[in-house]
Amino acid sequence: MLPNLDKLTSGISDIYRSGIVTNMGPVHQKLESELSRLLGGKEFVIYNNGTSALLGALHAMELPKGSEVITTPFSFAATSHVISAMGLTPVFADIDPQFMTLDPLEVVKKITPKTSAILAVHVYGFACDLIGLQKVAEENDLRLLYDAAHAFGTTVGGRAIAEFGDASVFSFHATKLFNSIEGGAVSINTDDGGRKLRHYRNFGIVDEKTVDGVGLNGKMSEFHALFGLLNLELFREEMTGRRRIREIYEYELSGVEGIEICDYAEKVSPSYQYFVIRIRNARELVYTELKSINVFARRYFYPLISNFKCYQDLPSARNLPNAQRAADEVLCLPFYGGLTEDDARKIAKFIRVTTQNVGKRIPS
Ligand SMILES: Cc1ncc(COP(=O)(O)O)c(C=O)c1O
């Protein structure tokens, strides 16, 4: 999603006039307060990308070094990498077979005396089992963090998703529904969480003479903030465009043998970030055949994080059957407001025909 170029140019002129290009300037502050109102949570702190925001959120939890964080193998690499980067150990637990989010019952099986937190992911904006995970966290005195990179603007039973758990982390990367080219944020609900996040974002600097701890450069520039502010004006219209594409895909693909359209739970508002299907037996074929006609669907997430070289030897990396099945079956279809209805129909029909032909070739 690209903002209106004239508005962008005019905003850049204002930035030039102000002479302030970074370090939490006026555009940054405006974006932070507007997003805070939209996304909710007790305090809201913008970062320069979702990965540094995840680092900030983990830092703010003050987890003991070397402790274990239970997480999902069915996510983007960043989710586990930040755990490792903070000197913590990722422990993988299996996912719910329907919504593909961390299964609270599987989390319980992975708790040890060294467990300090849970980092769950609202995959595709489907929303985790918020009540189930909260219960596990409370009963075992664990911090509960959500990677909400896919859940921009998602509400559950009318409540902003960031109201749940200790912290939720958003990504505003260019591939996301709402973007500031690169960007991210943490919505935090713990006491004093906002202060910790702000210091960590700026090298741990408190004032001219005081650095109160380790920190990084997690600041978003004024130019990125401007891009985000202007895109904030557009994302609802983009959602409307995607709703239309979703309806076409649903109409063309529902009832097709071997294809499952992944859907939201009733209480969850659709985020329109992804359109995901699961294809039994033929995902690889459909993926490559689409590529051969220049349609770039994504096997998102594949492979599982637990199969990466850096994690595959962890004891928890084995025996994750629901996650493995999801990784082998999911396909995210092209999904953006500018996609024409005609193209969406053609893509869906192509998938239908390809899948049906496979069905004929496979002996039952
Ligand atoms: C689930 C998930 N977590 C974290 C990230 C990292 O965010 P960023 O690219 O903004 O660093 C992404 C995506 O890019 C993601 O999809």
The ligand as a Gaussian input file, in Angstrom:
#p B3LYP/6-31G(d) Opt

LIG

0 1
 C        4.710000     -13.254000      12.570000
 C        5.790000     -12.239000      12.330000
 N        6.544000     -11.845000      13.363000
 C        7.520000     -10.918000      13.205000
 C        7.771000     -10.346000      11.976000
 C        8.896000      -9.376000      11.852000
 O        8.477000      -8.077000      11.599000
 P        9.431000      -7.057000      10.842000
 O        9.624000      -7.545000       9.441000
 O        8.680000      -5.761000      10.900000
 O       10.710000      -6.993000      11.595000
 C        6.992000     -10.726000      10.864000
 C        7.155000     -10.193000       9.533000
 O        7.692000      -9.634000       8.857000
 C        5.985000     -11.703000      11.046000
 O        5.224000     -12.115000      10.021000

